[in-house]
Amino acid sequence: MPGLIQAELMQLRENLSSELLMIQKCGVYAAQCSDPQLKQLFSSLQQAHQRHYNTLIRHLGGQQLM
């Protein structure tokens, strides 16, 4: 499989950064919720963003982002 071009690597870097931010935010929101349904919703969203992050890392393969 050919390597990613610079523009693709830049987009991947942005996507990884966005997913990490959402993982962190959803975790904070879940920790602050007293409503069990909201807590579960934010926990589920956090897990979904973690899966997205992991998928992006797998697509990256052994390539460097820089």
mmCIF file as Biopython writes it, N, C-alpha, C and O atoms, coordinates in Angstrom:
data_model
#
loop_
_atom_site.group_PDB
_atom_site.id
_atom_site.type_symbol
_atom_site.label_atom_id
_atom_site.label_alt_id
_atom_site.label_comp_id
_atom_site.label_asym_id
_atom_site.label_entity_id
_atom_site.label_seq_id
_atom_site.pdbx_PDB_ins_code
_atom_site.Cartn_x
_atom_site.Cartn_y
_atom_site.Cartn_z
_atom_site.occupancy
_atom_site.B_iso_or_equiv
_atom_site.auth_seq_id
_atom_site.auth_asym_id
_atom_site.pdbx_PDB_model_num
ATOM 1   N N  . MET A ? 1  ? 0.846   -1.177 0.000  1.0 0.0 1  A 1 
ATOM 2   C CA . MET A ? 1  ? 0.000   0.000  0.000  1.0 0.0 1  A 1 
ATOM 3   C C  . MET A ? 1  ? 0.889   1.237  0.000  1.0 0.0 1  A 1 
ATOM 4   O O  . MET A ? 1  ? 1.801   1.330  0.822  1.0 0.0 1  A 1 
ATOM 5   N N  . PRO A ? 2  ? 0.652   2.183  -0.893 1.0 0.0 2  A 1 
ATOM 6   C CA . PRO A ? 2  ? 1.488   3.381  -0.937 1.0 0.0 2  A 1 
ATOM 7   C C  . PRO A ? 2  ? 1.275   4.247  0.297  1.0 0.0 2  A 1 
ATOM 8   O O  . PRO A ? 2  ? 0.233   4.184  0.951  1.0 0.0 2  A 1 
ATOM 9   N N  . GLY A ? 3  ? 2.292   5.061  0.603  1.0 0.0 3  A 1 
ATOM 10  C CA . GLY A ? 3  ? 2.205   5.937  1.754  1.0 0.0 3  A 1 
ATOM 11  C C  . GLY A ? 3  ? 1.190   7.056  1.552  1.0 0.0 3  A 1 
ATOM 12  O O  . GLY A ? 3  ? 0.784   7.357  0.429  1.0 0.0 3  A 1 
ATOM 13  N N  . LEU A ? 4  ? 0.803   7.647  2.639  1.0 0.0 4  A 1 
ATOM 14  C CA . LEU A ? 4  ? -0.138  8.759  2.586  1.0 0.0 4  A 1 
ATOM 15  C C  . LEU A ? 4  ? 0.592   10.025 2.151  1.0 0.0 4  A 1 
ATOM 16  O O  . LEU A ? 4  ? 1.754   10.237 2.498  1.0 0.0 4  A 1 
ATOM 17  N N  . ILE A ? 5  ? -0.101  10.856 1.391  1.0 0.0 5  A 1 
ATOM 18  C CA . ILE A ? 5  ? 0.489   12.130 1.004  1.0 0.0 5  A 1 
ATOM 19  C C  . ILE A ? 5  ? 0.373   13.106 2.171  1.0 0.0 5  A 1 
ATOM 20  O O  . ILE A ? 5  ? -0.384  12.869 3.113  1.0 0.0 5  A 1 
ATOM 21  N N  . GLN A ? 6  ? 1.118   14.195 2.106  1.0 0.0 6  A 1 
ATOM 22  C CA . GLN A ? 6  ? 1.182   15.151 3.198  1.0 0.0 6  A 1 
ATOM 23  C C  . GLN A ? 6  ? -0.196  15.688 3.598  1.0 0.0 6  A 1 
ATOM 24  O O  . GLN A ? 6  ? -0.488  15.822 4.786  1.0 0.0 6  A 1 
ATOM 25  N N  . ALA A ? 7  ? -1.037  15.993 2.616  1.0 0.0 7  A 1 
ATOM 26  C CA . ALA A ? 7  ? -2.375  16.521 2.911  1.0 0.0 7  A 1 
ATOM 27  C C  . ALA A ? 7  ? -3.206  15.505 3.698  1.0 0.0 7  A 1 
ATOM 28  O O  . ALA A ? 7  ? -3.954  15.878 4.602  1.0 0.0 7  A 1 
ATOM 29  N N  . GLU A ? 8  ? -3.076  14.225 3.354  1.0 0.0 8  A 1 
ATOM 30  C CA . GLU A ? 8  ? -3.804  13.179 4.069  1.0 0.0 8  A 1 
ATOM 31  C C  . GLU A ? 8  ? -3.289  13.043 5.501  1.0 0.0 8  A 1 
ATOM 32  O O  . GLU A ? 8  ? -4.070  12.850 6.433  1.0 0.0 8  A 1 
ATOM 33  N N  . LEU A ? 9  ? -1.989  13.142 5.666  1.0 0.0 9  A 1 
ATOM 34  C CA . LEU A ? 9  ? -1.419  13.068 7.010  1.0 0.0 9  A 1 
ATOM 35  C C  . LEU A ? 9  ? -1.870  14.246 7.867  1.0 0.0 9  A 1 
ATOM 36  O O  . LEU A ? 9  ? -2.136  14.077 9.057  1.0 0.0 9  A 1 
ATOM 37  N N  . MET A ? 10 ? -1.958  15.435 7.277  1.0 0.0 10 A 1 
ATOM 38  C CA . MET A ? 10 ? -2.425  16.609 8.017  1.0 0.0 10 A 1 
ATOM 39  C C  . MET A ? 10 ? -3.879  16.421 8.453  1.0 0.0 10 A 1 
ATOM 40  O O  . MET A ? 10 ? -4.237  16.749 9.585  1.0 0.0 10 A 1 
ATOM 41  N N  . GLN A ? 11 ? -4.710  15.898 7.560  1.0 0.0 11 A 1 
ATOM 42  C CA . GLN A ? 11 ? -6.117  15.661 7.896  1.0 0.0 11 A 1 
ATOM 43  C C  . GLN A ? 11 ? -6.235  14.598 8.979  1.0 0.0 11 A 1 
ATOM 44  O O  . GLN A ? 11 ? -7.046  14.731 9.895  1.0 0.0 11 A 1 
ATOM 45  N N  . LEU A ? 12 ? -5.445  13.564 8.879  1.0 0.0 12 A 1 
ATOM 46  C CA . LEU A ? 12 ? -5.448  12.505 9.885  1.0 0.0 12 A 1 
ATOM 47  C C  . LEU A ? 12 ? -5.029  13.050 11.245 1.0 0.0 12 A 1 
ATOM 48  O O  . LEU A ? 12 ? -5.612  12.688 12.267 1.0 0.0 12 A 1 
ATOM 49  N N  . ARG A ? 13 ? -4.022  13.920 11.261 1.0 0.0 13 A 1 
ATOM 50  C CA . ARG A ? 13 ? -3.570  14.552 12.504 1.0 0.0 13 A 1 
ATOM 51  C C  . ARG A ? 13 ? -4.706  15.373 13.127 1.0 0.0 13 A 1 
ATOM 52  O O  . ARG A ? 13 ? -4.919  15.317 14.338 1.0 0.0 13 A 1 
ATOM 53  N N  . GLU A ? 14 ? -5.426  16.128 12.310 1.0 0.0 14 A 1 
ATOM 54  C CA . GLU A ? 14 ? -6.553  16.923 12.804 1.0 0.0 14 A 1 
ATOM 55  C C  . GLU A ? 14 ? -7.659  16.033 13.356 1.0 0.0 14 A 1 
ATOM 56  O O  . GLU A ? 14 ? -8.235  16.321 14.405 1.0 0.0 14 A 1 
ATOM 57  N N  . ASN A ? 15 ? -7.951  14.950 12.641 1.0 0.0 15 A 1 
ATOM 58  C CA . ASN A ? 15 ? -8.990  14.026 13.095 1.0 0.0 15 A 1 
ATOM 59  C C  . ASN A ? 15 ? -8.615  13.358 14.412 1.0 0.0 15 A 1 
ATOM 60  O O  . ASN A ? 15 ? -9.455  13.221 15.301 1.0 0.0 15 A 1 
ATOM 61  N N  . LEU A ? 16 ? -7.366  12.947 14.539 1.0 0.0 16 A 1 
ATOM 62  C CA . LEU A ? 16 ? -6.913  12.333 15.786 1.0 0.0 16 A 1 
ATOM 63  C C  . LEU A ? 16 ? -7.031  13.318 16.944 1.0 0.0 16 A 1 
ATOM 64  O O  . LEU A ? 16 ? -7.468  12.956 18.036 1.0 0.0 16 A 1 
ATOM 65  N N  . SER A ? 17 ? -6.642  14.553 16.701 1.0 0.0 17 A 1 
ATOM 66  C CA . SER A ? 17 ? -6.727  15.587 17.725 1.0 0.0 17 A 1 
ATOM 67  C C  . SER A ? 17 ? -8.180  15.820 18.141 1.0 0.0 17 A 1 
ATOM 68  O O  . SER A ? 17 ? -8.477  15.946 19.329 1.0 0.0 17 A 1 
ATOM 69  N N  . SER A ? 18 ? -9.071  15.877 17.172 1.0 0.0 18 A 1 
ATOM 70  C CA . SER A ? 18 ? -10.495 16.080 17.466 1.0 0.0 18 A 1 
ATOM 71  C C  . SER A ? 18 ? -11.070 14.915 18.263 1.0 0.0 18 A 1 
ATOM 72  O O  . SER A ? 18 ? -11.830 15.118 19.210 1.0 0.0 18 A 1 
ATOM 73  N N  . GLU A ? 19 ? -10.708 13.706 17.880 1.0 0.0 19 A 1 
ATOM 74  C CA . GLU A ? 19 ? -11.212 12.535 18.612 1.0 0.0 19 A 1 
ATOM 75  C C  . GLU A ? 19 ? -10.708 12.524 20.054 1.0 0.0 19 A 1 
ATOM 76  O O  . GLU A ? 19 ? -11.463 12.219 20.977 1.0 0.0 19 A 1 
ATOM 77  N N  . LEU A ? 20 ? -9.426  12.858 20.244 1.0 0.0 20 A 1 
ATOM 78  C CA . LEU A ? 20 ? -8.898  12.909 21.615 1.0 0.0 20 A 1 
ATOM 79  C C  . LEU A ? 20 ? -9.635  13.942 22.452 1.0 0.0 20 A 1 
ATOM 80  O O  . LEU A ? 20 ? -9.951  13.691 23.615 1.0 0.0 20 A 1 
ATOM 81  N N  . LEU A ? 21 ? -9.908  15.096 21.867 1.0 0.0 21 A 1 
ATOM 82  C CA . LEU A ? 21 ? -10.632 16.132 22.579 1.0 0.0 21 A 1 
ATOM 83  C C  . LEU A ? 21 ? -12.024 15.649 22.975 1.0 0.0 21 A 1 
ATOM 84  O O  . LEU A ? 21 ? -12.466 15.884 24.099 1.0 0.0 21 A 1 
ATOM 85  N N  . MET A ? 22 ? -12.710 14.982 22.067 1.0 0.0 22 A 1 
ATOM 86  C CA . MET A ? 22 ? -14.050 14.478 22.368 1.0 0.0 22 A 1 
ATOM 87  C C  . MET A ? 22 ? -14.015 13.364 23.421 1.0 0.0 22 A 1 
ATOM 88  O O  . MET A ? 22 ? -14.919 13.273 24.252 1.0 0.0 22 A 1 
ATOM 89  N N  . ILE A ? 23 ? -12.994 12.529 23.393 1.0 0.0 23 A 1 
ATOM 90  C CA . ILE A ? 23 ? -12.839 11.487 24.412 1.0 0.0 23 A 1 
ATOM 91  C C  . ILE A ? 23 ? -12.720 12.144 25.789 1.0 0.0 23 A 1 
ATOM 92  O O  . ILE A ? 23 ? -13.371 11.727 26.747 1.0 0.0 23 A 1 
ATOM 93  N N  . GLN A ? 24 ? -11.881 13.174 25.871 1.0 0.0 24 A 1 
ATOM 94  C CA . GLN A ? 24 ? -11.677 13.880 27.139 1.0 0.0 24 A 1 
ATOM 95  C C  . GLN A ? 24 ? -12.947 14.586 27.598 1.0 0.0 24 A 1 
ATOM 96  O O  . GLN A ? 24 ? -13.340 14.465 28.758 1.0 0.0 24 A 1 
ATOM 97  N N  . LYS A ? 25 ? -13.583 15.316 26.702 1.0 0.0 25 A 1 
ATOM 98  C CA . LYS A ? 25 ? -14.788 16.074 27.063 1.0 0.0 25 A 1 
ATOM 99  C C  . LYS A ? 25 ? -15.917 15.155 27.518 1.0 0.0 25 A 1 
ATOM 100 O O  . LYS A ? 25 ? -16.563 15.421 28.531 1.0 0.0 25 A 1 
ATOM 101 N N  . CYS A ? 26 ? -16.155 14.087 26.783 1.0 0.0 26 A 1 
ATOM 102 C CA . CYS A ? 26 ? -17.230 13.170 27.155 1.0 0.0 26 A 1 
ATOM 103 C C  . CYS A ? 26 ? -16.944 12.524 28.508 1.0 0.0 26 A 1 
ATOM 104 O O  . CYS A ? 26 ? -17.866 12.286 29.288 1.0 0.0 26 A 1 
ATOM 105 N N  . GLY A ? 27 ? -15.680 12.241 28.789 1.0 0.0 27 A 1 
ATOM 106 C CA . GLY A ? 27 ? -15.313 11.687 30.088 1.0 0.0 27 A 1 
ATOM 107 C C  . GLY A ? 27 ? -15.585 12.662 31.218 1.0 0.0 27 A 1 
ATOM 108 O O  . GLY A ? 27 ? -16.093 12.277 32.271 1.0 0.0 27 A 1 
ATOM 109 N N  . VAL A ? 28 ? -15.246 13.924 30.999 1.0 0.0 28 A 1 
ATOM 110 C CA . VAL A ? 28 ? -15.502 14.961 32.010 1.0 0.0 28 A 1 
ATOM 111 C C  . VAL A ? 28 ? -17.000 15.126 32.223 1.0 0.0 28 A 1 
ATOM 112 O O  . VAL A ? 28 ? -17.471 15.188 33.359 1.0 0.0 28 A 1 
ATOM 113 N N  . TYR A ? 29 ? -17.746 15.196 31.120 1.0 0.0 29 A 1 
ATOM 114 C CA . TYR A ? 29 ? -19.198 15.373 31.237 1.0 0.0 29 A 1 
ATOM 115 C C  . TYR A ? 29 ? -19.835 14.182 31.959 1.0 0.0 29 A 1 
ATOM 116 O O  . TYR A ? 29 ? -20.715 14.367 32.800 1.0 0.0 29 A 1 
ATOM 117 N N  . ALA A ? 30 ? -19.404 12.984 31.641 1.0 0.0 30 A 1 
ATOM 118 C CA . ALA A ? 30 ? -19.950 11.793 32.302 1.0 0.0 30 A 1 
ATOM 119 C C  . ALA A ? 30 ? -19.665 11.835 33.800 1.0 0.0 30 A 1 
ATOM 120 O O  . ALA A ? 30 ? -20.521 11.478 34.610 1.0 0.0 30 A 1 
ATOM 121 N N  . ALA A ? 31 ? -18.461 12.274 34.165 1.0 0.0 31 A 1 
ATOM 122 C CA . ALA A ? 31 ? -18.090 12.338 35.580 1.0 0.0 31 A 1 
ATOM 123 C C  . ALA A ? 31 ? -18.900 13.391 36.327 1.0 0.0 31 A 1 
ATOM 124 O O  . ALA A ? 31 ? -19.121 13.260 37.531 1.0 0.0 31 A 1 
ATOM 125 N N  . GLN A ? 32 ? -19.341 14.427 35.631 1.0 0.0 32 A 1 
ATOM 126 C CA . GLN A ? 32 ? -20.078 15.510 36.280 1.0 0.0 32 A 1 
ATOM 127 C C  . GLN A ? 32 ? -21.580 15.253 36.357 1.0 0.0 32 A 1 
ATOM 128 O O  . GLN A ? 32 ? -22.283 15.942 37.096 1.0 0.0 32 A 1 
ATOM 129 N N  . CYS A ? 33 ? -22.076 14.283 35.616 1.0 0.0 33 A 1 
ATOM 130 C CA . CYS A ? 33 ? -23.518 14.033 35.562 1.0 0.0 33 A 1 
ATOM 131 C C  . CYS A ? 33 ? -24.006 13.289 36.797 1.0 0.0 33 A 1 
ATOM 132 O O  . CYS A ? 33 ? -23.384 12.337 37.267 1.0 0.0 33 A 1 
ATOM 133 N N  . SER A ? 34 ? -25.137 13.756 37.300 1.0 0.0 34 A 1 
ATOM 134 C CA . SER A ? 34 ? -25.786 13.013 38.383 1.0 0.0 34 A 1 
ATOM 135 C C  . SER A ? 34 ? -26.935 12.169 37.824 1.0 0.0 34 A 1 
ATOM 136 O O  . SER A ? 34 ? -27.364 11.206 38.459 1.0 0.0 34 A 1 
ATOM 137 N N  . ASP A ? 35 ? -27.422 12.524 36.658 1.0 0.0 35 A 1 
ATOM 138 C CA . ASP A ? 35 ? -28.486 11.765 36.001 1.0 0.0 35 A 1 
ATOM 139 C C  . ASP A ? 35 ? -27.880 10.508 35.365 1.0 0.0 35 A 1 
ATOM 140 O O  . ASP A ? 35 ? -27.004 10.614 34.507 1.0 0.0 35 A 1 
ATOM 141 N N  . PRO A ? 36 ? -28.332 9.334  35.774 1.0 0.0 36 A 1 
ATOM 142 C CA . PRO A ? 36 ? -27.741 8.085  35.254 1.0 0.0 36 A 1 
ATOM 143 C C  . PRO A ? 36 ? -27.865 7.931  33.734 1.0 0.0 36 A 1 
ATOM 144 O O  . PRO A ? 36 ? -26.969 7.380  33.095 1.0 0.0 36 A 1 
ATOM 145 N N  . GLN A ? 37 ? -28.961 8.411  33.155 1.0 0.0 37 A 1 
ATOM 146 C CA . GLN A ? 37 ? -29.122 8.285  31.709 1.0 0.0 37 A 1 
ATOM 147 C C  . GLN A ? 37 ? -28.133 9.181  30.965 1.0 0.0 37 A 1 
ATOM 148 O O  . GLN A ? 37 ? -27.553 8.771  29.959 1.0 0.0 37 A 1 
ATOM 149 N N  . LEU A ? 38 ? -27.947 10.386 31.453 1.0 0.0 38 A 1 
ATOM 150 C CA . LEU A ? 38 ? -26.968 11.277 30.829 1.0 0.0 38 A 1 
ATOM 151 C C  . LEU A ? 38 ? -25.556 10.750 31.010 1.0 0.0 38 A 1 
ATOM 152 O O  . LEU A ? 38 ? -24.740 10.808 30.090 1.0 0.0 38 A 1 
ATOM 153 N N  . LYS A ? 39 ? -25.270 10.232 32.204 1.0 0.0 39 A 1 
ATOM 154 C CA . LYS A ? 39 ? -23.949 9.657  32.466 1.0 0.0 39 A 1 
ATOM 155 C C  . LYS A ? 39 ? -23.666 8.523  31.482 1.0 0.0 39 A 1 
ATOM 156 O O  . LYS A ? 39 ? -22.570 8.429  30.930 1.0 0.0 39 A 1 
ATOM 157 N N  . GLN A ? 40 ? -24.665 7.663  31.268 1.0 0.0 40 A 1 
ATOM 158 C CA . GLN A ? 40 ? -24.518 6.547  30.333 1.0 0.0 40 A 1 
ATOM 159 C C  . GLN A ? 40 ? -24.346 7.049  28.905 1.0 0.0 40 A 1 
ATOM 160 O O  . GLN A ? 40 ? -23.545 6.504  28.145 1.0 0.0 40 A 1 
ATOM 161 N N  . LEU A ? 41 ? -25.093 8.086  28.537 1.0 0.0 41 A 1 
ATOM 162 C CA . LEU A ? 41 ? -24.974 8.653  27.198 1.0 0.0 41 A 1 
ATOM 163 C C  . LEU A ? 41 ? -23.561 9.167  26.948 1.0 0.0 41 A 1 
ATOM 164 O O  . LEU A ? 41 ? -22.958 8.857  25.921 1.0 0.0 41 A 1 
ATOM 165 N N  . PHE A ? 42 ? -23.032 9.952  27.886 1.0 0.0 42 A 1 
ATOM 166 C CA . PHE A ? 42 ? -21.687 10.491 27.705 1.0 0.0 42 A 1 
ATOM 167 C C  . PHE A ? 42 ? -20.629 9.390  27.735 1.0 0.0 42 A 1 
ATOM 168 O O  . PHE A ? 42 ? -19.630 9.472  27.019 1.0 0.0 42 A 1 
ATOM 169 N N  . SER A ? 43 ? -20.836 8.377  28.544 1.0 0.0 43 A 1 
ATOM 170 C CA . SER A ? 43 ? -19.897 7.249  28.563 1.0 0.0 43 A 1 
ATOM 171 C C  . SER A ? 43 ? -19.915 6.505  27.232 1.0 0.0 43 A 1 
ATOM 172 O O  . SER A ? 43 ? -18.868 6.099  26.727 1.0 0.0 43 A 1 
ATOM 173 N N  . SER A ? 44 ? -21.101 6.328  26.670 1.0 0.0 44 A 1 
ATOM 174 C CA . SER A ? 44 ? -21.222 5.665  25.364 1.0 0.0 44 A 1 
ATOM 175 C C  . SER A ? 44 ? -20.566 6.489  24.266 1.0 0.0 44 A 1 
ATOM 176 O O  . SER A ? 44 ? -19.886 5.947  23.394 1.0 0.0 44 A 1 
ATOM 177 N N  . LEU A ? 45 ? -20.772 7.798  24.315 1.0 0.0 45 A 1 
ATOM 178 C CA . LEU A ? 45 ? -20.137 8.679  23.334 1.0 0.0 45 A 1 
ATOM 179 C C  . LEU A ? 45 ? -18.619 8.643  23.466 1.0 0.0 45 A 1 
ATOM 180 O O  . LEU A ? 45 ? -17.902 8.657  22.465 1.0 0.0 45 A 1 
ATOM 181 N N  . GLN A ? 46 ? -18.135 8.598  24.698 1.0 0.0 46 A 1 
ATOM 182 C CA . GLN A ? 46 ? -16.694 8.525  24.927 1.0 0.0 46 A 1 
ATOM 183 C C  . GLN A ? 46 ? -16.131 7.243  24.316 1.0 0.0 46 A 1 
ATOM 184 O O  . GLN A ? 46 ? -15.079 7.271  23.676 1.0 0.0 46 A 1 
ATOM 185 N N  . GLN A ? 47 ? -16.816 6.137  24.510 1.0 0.0 47 A 1 
ATOM 186 C CA . GLN A ? 47 ? -16.365 4.863  23.954 1.0 0.0 47 A 1 
ATOM 187 C C  . GLN A ? 47 ? -16.388 4.891  22.417 1.0 0.0 47 A 1 
ATOM 188 O O  . GLN A ? 47 ? -15.491 4.350  21.770 1.0 0.0 47 A 1 
ATOM 189 N N  . ALA A ? 48 ? -17.415 5.522  21.840 1.0 0.0 48 A 1 
ATOM 190 C CA . ALA A ? 48 ? -17.502 5.620  20.384 1.0 0.0 48 A 1 
ATOM 191 C C  . ALA A ? 48 ? -16.334 6.438  19.828 1.0 0.0 48 A 1 
ATOM 192 O O  . ALA A ? 48 ? -15.736 6.062  18.820 1.0 0.0 48 A 1 
ATOM 193 N N  . HIS A ? 49 ? -16.014 7.544  20.478 1.0 0.0 49 A 1 
ATOM 194 C CA . HIS A ? 49 ? -14.893 8.360  20.019 1.0 0.0 49 A 1 
ATOM 195 C C  . HIS A ? 49 ? -13.563 7.625  20.200 1.0 0.0 49 A 1 
ATOM 196 O O  . HIS A ? 49 ? -12.643 7.797  19.400 1.0 0.0 49 A 1 
ATOM 197 N N  . GLN A ? 50 ? -13.464 6.808  21.249 1.0 0.0 50 A 1 
ATOM 198 C CA . GLN A ? 50 ? -12.253 6.007  21.439 1.0 0.0 50 A 1 
ATOM 199 C C  . GLN A ? 50 ? -12.099 4.994  20.312 1.0 0.0 50 A 1 
ATOM 200 O O  . GLN A ? 50 ? -10.991 4.758  19.832 1.0 0.0 50 A 1 
ATOM 201 N N  . ARG A ? 51 ? -13.211 4.395  19.891 1.0 0.0 51 A 1 
ATOM 202 C CA . ARG A ? 51 ? -13.167 3.451  18.759 1.0 0.0 51 A 1 
ATOM 203 C C  . ARG A ? 51 ? -12.756 4.173  17.479 1.0 0.0 51 A 1 
ATOM 204 O O  . ARG A ? 51 ? -11.960 3.651  16.698 1.0 0.0 51 A 1 
ATOM 205 N N  . HIS A ? 52 ? -13.294 5.368  17.264 1.0 0.0 52 A 1 
ATOM 206 C CA . HIS A ? 52 ? -12.914 6.145  16.080 1.0 0.0 52 A 1 
ATOM 207 C C  . HIS A ? 52 ? -11.420 6.454  16.103 1.0 0.0 52 A 1 
ATOM 208 O O  . HIS A ? 52 ? -10.733 6.325  15.090 1.0 0.0 52 A 1 
ATOM 209 N N  . TYR A ? 53 ? -10.929 6.859  17.264 1.0 0.0 53 A 1 
ATOM 210 C CA . TYR A ? 53 ? -9.502  7.178  17.414 1.0 0.0 53 A 1 
ATOM 211 C C  . TYR A ? 53 ? -8.660  5.945  17.079 1.0 0.0 53 A 1 
ATOM 212 O O  . TYR A ? 53 ? -7.689  6.031  16.328 1.0 0.0 53 A 1 
ATOM 213 N N  . ASN A ? 54 ? -9.042  4.803  17.642 1.0 0.0 54 A 1 
ATOM 214 C CA . ASN A ? 54 ? -8.305  3.560  17.407 1.0 0.0 54 A 1 
ATOM 215 C C  . ASN A ? 54 ? -8.318  3.174  15.929 1.0 0.0 54 A 1 
ATOM 216 O O  . ASN A ? 54 ? -7.317  2.683  15.407 1.0 0.0 54 A 1 
ATOM 217 N N  . THR A ? 55 ? -9.443  3.394  15.256 1.0 0.0 55 A 1 
ATOM 218 C CA . THR A ? 55 ? -9.549  3.104  13.827 1.0 0.0 55 A 1 
ATOM 219 C C  . THR A ? 55 ? -8.603  3.990  13.028 1.0 0.0 55 A 1 
ATOM 220 O O  . THR A ? 55 ? -7.926  3.513  12.117 1.0 0.0 55 A 1 
ATOM 221 N N  . LEU A ? 56 ? -8.553  5.274  13.363 1.0 0.0 56 A 1 
ATOM 222 C CA . LEU A ? 56 ? -7.643  6.188  12.672 1.0 0.0 56 A 1 
ATOM 223 C C  . LEU A ? 56 ? -6.188  5.762  12.871 1.0 0.0 56 A 1 
ATOM 224 O O  . LEU A ? 56 ? -5.389  5.817  11.937 1.0 0.0 56 A 1 
ATOM 225 N N  . ILE A ? 57 ? -5.853  5.343  14.072 1.0 0.0 57 A 1 
ATOM 226 C CA . ILE A ? 57 ? -4.485  4.881  14.357 1.0 0.0 57 A 1 
ATOM 227 C C  . ILE A ? 57 ? -4.169  3.649  13.505 1.0 0.0 57 A 1 
ATOM 228 O O  . ILE A ? 57 ? -3.072  3.540  12.958 1.0 0.0 57 A 1 
ATOM 229 N N  . ARG A ? 58 ? -5.118  2.730  13.394 1.0 0.0 58 A 1 
ATOM 230 C CA . ARG A ? 58 ? -4.899  1.539  12.557 1.0 0.0 58 A 1 
ATOM 231 C C  . ARG A ? 58 ? -4.697  1.925  11.097 1.0 0.0 58 A 1 
ATOM 232 O O  . ARG A ? 58 ? -3.846  1.345  10.423 1.0 0.0 58 A 1 
ATOM 233 N N  . HIS A ? 59 ? -5.457  2.887  10.599 1.0 0.0 59 A 1 
ATOM 234 C CA . HIS A ? 59 ? -5.298  3.331  9.211  1.0 0.0 59 A 1 
ATOM 235 C C  . HIS A ? 59 ? -3.957  3.998  8.992  1.0 0.0 59 A 1 
ATOM 236 O O  . HIS A ? 59 ? -3.400  3.965  7.894  1.0 0.0 59 A 1 
ATOM 237 N N  . LEU A ? 60 ? -3.451  4.595  10.039 1.0 0.0 60 A 1 
ATOM 238 C CA . LEU A ? 60 ? -2.144  5.250  9.942  1.0 0.0 60 A 1 
ATOM 239 C C  . LEU A ? 60 ? -1.052  4.211  9.707  1.0 0.0 60 A 1 
ATOM 240 O O  . LEU A ? 60 ? -0.055  4.487  9.039  1.0 0.0 60 A 1 
ATOM 241 N N  . GLY A ? 61 ? -1.246  3.023  10.258 1.0 0.0 61 A 1 
ATOM 242 C CA . GLY A ? 61 ? -0.236  1.971  10.104 1.0 0.0 61 A 1 
ATOM 243 C C  . GLY A ? 61 ? 1.052   2.379  10.769 1.0 0.0 61 A 1 
ATOM 244 O O  . GLY A ? 61 ? 1.028   2.845  11.908 1.0 0.0 61 A 1 
ATOM 245 N N  . GLY A ? 62 ? 2.166   2.222  10.108 1.0 0.0 62 A 1 
ATOM 246 C CA . GLY A ? 62 ? 3.455   2.580  10.674 1.0 0.0 62 A 1 
ATOM 247 C C  . GLY A ? 62 ? 3.927   3.964  10.281 1.0 0.0 62 A 1 
ATOM 248 O O  . GLY A ? 62 ? 5.061   4.340  10.577 1.0 0.0 62 A 1 
ATOM 249 N N  . GLN A ? 63 ? 3.071   4.726  9.618  1.0 0.0 63 A 1 
ATOM 250 C CA . GLN A ? 63 ? 3.494   6.032  9.127  1.0 0.0 63 A 1 
ATOM 251 C C  . GLN A ? 63 ? 3.539   7.071  10.250 1.0 0.0 63 A 1 
ATOM 252 O O  . GLN A ? 63 ? 2.786   7.003  11.221 1.0 0.0 63 A 1 
ATOM 253 N N  . GLN A ? 64 ? 4.431   8.014  10.085 1.0 0.0 64 A 1 
ATOM 254 C CA . GLN A ? 64 ? 4.569   9.107  11.039 1.0 0.0 64 A 1 
ATOM 255 C C  . GLN A ? 64 ? 3.655   10.258 10.646 1.0 0.0 64 A 1 
ATOM 256 O O  . GLN A ? 64 ? 3.436   10.499 9.459  1.0 0.0 64 A 1 
ATOM 257 N N  . LEU A ? 65 ? 3.125   10.966 11.626 1.0 0.0 65 A 1 
ATOM 258 C CA . LEU A ? 65 ? 2.261   12.111 11.345 1.0 0.0 65 A 1 
ATOM 259 C C  . LEU A ? 65 ? 3.059   13.360 11.021 1.0 0.0 65 A 1 
ATOM 260 O O  . LEU A ? 65 ? 2.505   14.298 10.448 1.0 0.0 65 A 1 
ATOM 261 N N  . MET A ? 66 ? 4.307   13.406 11.355 1.0 0.0 66 A 1 
ATOM 262 C CA . MET A ? 66 ? 5.101   14.625 11.119 1.0 0.0 66 A 1 
ATOM 263 C C  . MET A ? 66 ? 5.852   14.522 9.816  1.0 0.0 66 A 1 
ATOM 264 O O  . MET A ? 66 ? 6.573   15.447 9.445  1.0 0.0 66 A 1 
#
